[in-house]
């Protein structure tokens, strides 16, 4: 009887320790990966006077809360600012590089889009301050802006971004492709 009691006590202590292991996880999750850019030659050096030179804006990696990047009225765009709008991941241009690493710390939950965009500091329409260069859409080898704008001059019908759900302590790798050439199309 004593052996059974001792065994049950040991198993109970082990089980309680295992349950407590979840407390060792950080309260946040990390989403990281590699973004591969096409048409990097469009992203010119400082002072070139192009639509996408280093002095004309920033390349930012952002993530959108659930139900922010939605389709409504035949259009699919972000409806509010990104979750990390106050602290986006800024990519630093390195001449000739087409791959960039990113890492974003987020709270557990569901996010409607992971995107990389070029945010211009030039005087343009407020609705066109950011050109979405690519979104994660579960196809790491093909570009999608995630936008649905089926009318001229853009006429975009790209695949939608994939919602991302993370739990406490997750370390999720998401790789995707972006197209810097979209800057010239967006900022016409």
ABEGO torsion letter per residue (X at the ends): XAAAAAAAAAAAAAAAAAAAAAAABBABBBBBEBBBBBGAAABBBBGAGBAABAAAEBBBBBBBBBGABBBBGGBBBBABBBAAAABBBBBBBBBGBABBBBBBBBBBEBBABBBBBBBBABBBBAAAABBBAEBBAGBAABBBAGBBBBBOAAGBABBBBBBBBBBBGBBBBBBBBBBAAAAAAABX
